[in-house]
Structure formats: structure tokens, C-alpha cells
């Protein structure tokens, strides 16, 4: 599977209050909704949730707000599917087929690898990876001042 996405930085149940959340469009509970990565199952499958963080009452995932979804190349995911639209620094947007700590991959053949970040202006790692194109992923900025402790 390669290097897994570090969900302690971009999702996960351990510390949602201090980090940005990768936002996906996922089919959960009968409709397509904004959701966030919760747990990685394999290279392109994650448990996703509509809950951004703990609010003191919702301390665990429920079937009403979570699903196991696979990344697809579609604006309209169906049951068991989700999509992430990446915005590259050059060229049109594309749907992500795989996410790792540093890179996202598209659905083209051959697959193209992109270095990703949440904001192109804040991406200080461009100098470290000049050989790759760069993309911005959609995200939900969480507030460190909000009480989201489990």
C-alpha cells in the first residue's frame, strides 16, 4: 500500500481539533455529503464521517454518520464511494485515485503523481519536490480553540 496517510495530521479520532481535515464527497446514509477521512483501510479505501470532531456527546462513529468508501473518478459517488477533487497549480482539476502522506495520484493511464497540500501559498515543500506537479486538496480548517477533546 505504500506509506499510509498520516491521519493524526489530517483526520483520525485522536486529535481532530488542531489539524485541517481532508474533505471528500461521500455517499453516506442515502445521499452524497461532505465528509472527512477517519480511518484508512487500504490504498484507496477509507472510513469516512460527516462529524468533523468530537463535540462532547458524539464520541464514537455511528452508522448514521459514517461509511466505508472507495475513491472513484466521479462527481456523483454512489453507495460505497467517495471522491476528492484536486486543484492543480497547472491544468484542469481531477479526481484523486489514491492519497499518501505526500502524494496524490490521478486516474489517468499512466498514473500521474502529484505533491499535495491544503494551500498553494503555504506549500513550503515545493522546493523539496520540484519534479512533481502540485495540487491543493479541499479541506475543513478546524479551530484549536474549539473544545473537541474526546
N, C-alpha and C positions, 0 to 999 in steps of 0.2 A: 504494500500500500504506500510505501514511501514514508516520508516524515509527516505524521499526522498534524492536523491543525491544532494549535495550542489553544484549546477552548478556555483555559484560565485567563487568556487575554481577550478573547473575542466571543464569549458566551459562557456556557457551563453554569453549574449550580453553585459553585463555590464562592465567587466574588463578582457578582454582576454590577455592583454599584460603582466601581472605579474604572470600568473599561467600556469602550464602544462595542456595540453588538452588530454583527453582520446581519443585515435584514434580507429576507428571502420572501418570495411569494409562494405560499404552500397551500395545498388543498387540505384543510383541517375541518372536521365536523360539518361536512356538506357544502363548503364554499371555499373560494380562494381568498386567503387573508395574508396580511403582513405577519411574518413570523420570524423567529430568531433561532440560531443554532443552539442546541442544548447538549447533545452527546453525539460523537462520531461513531458510526457503525462500521463503515469501510470507506474506501477512497471517495466515493460519491454519494453515500447514503448517511443521513443524519436523523436523529430525533430532533424535531423542531417544536417550538412552543410559541403561543401568542402572548405569553406572560414575559414581560421584559425583565422583571426581577422580583424578589420577594417583597411582599407588602405587609408582612406580619401575620397574614391569615392564609395566604396561598403558598405554603412551604413545600409542596410537592407537586409534581406534574399530575394532571388528571387527563383522562381520555378526551374530555371536552375541549382541552386547550393544547393538545399535543398530538403528534403523529410521527411515524417513521416514513421519511420521504427521500426519494432519489432525485438527483439533479437531472433536469431534462432541458432540451432545446426548444422551449415553447413559452409563449407569453401567457398561455392558459393551461396551467397544470391541472391534472385530474387526480383521482384517488391514488395516493402513494407517491405523488410527485411534487417537486418544487422547482423554482427557477430563480437564478440570480443574474440580473442584467449588469454587466460590467461596462464601464465607460472608459475607452482607451484614450491615451493622450493623442493618438493619431488614428483616424479612420472611424467607421461606424461602431456602435455598441454591439455586444454579442452576449449570448448566454453561456454561463460557465459550466463546464463538464466535470471539473474536479477542482478542489481547493486544498492547498497545503499551507504551511506556515508562511512561506514567502511567495508562492506562485499560484496562479490560476491557469487553467487550460481551457481552450475553446473546443467546439465540436467539429472543427474543420479536419480535413484529411490531406496531408499530415497535420497532426495536432500542433497548435502554436502555444508556446509557454509565455506567460506574462508575469512580471513582478507586480504585486498588488499593494494598495494602501487605501486609506479612507479619504485622503485629501491630497491632490497632486501638489499643492503648495507646501504641505508639511512633509512631503516624502523626501527625507534626507538620505535614503538608501539608493537613490538613482545612480549616484556616483559609484556605488559598490557593484551594481549590476547593469553596466552600460550596454551589454549585449542583448538585453531583453527589452521588449516594449513594456510600457507601464499602464496600468488600469486603476480606476477608482471603483470600489465596491460600495453599494448602498449600505447605510448604517443608521443606527439609532444611537445617539450620544446619551449615555446615562450620566446622571449627576452624582458626584461623590458626596454631595450634601444631603441627598435623599436617603432615608433610612431603609435600606434594602437588606439588612442583615438577616440571616436565617435564624 
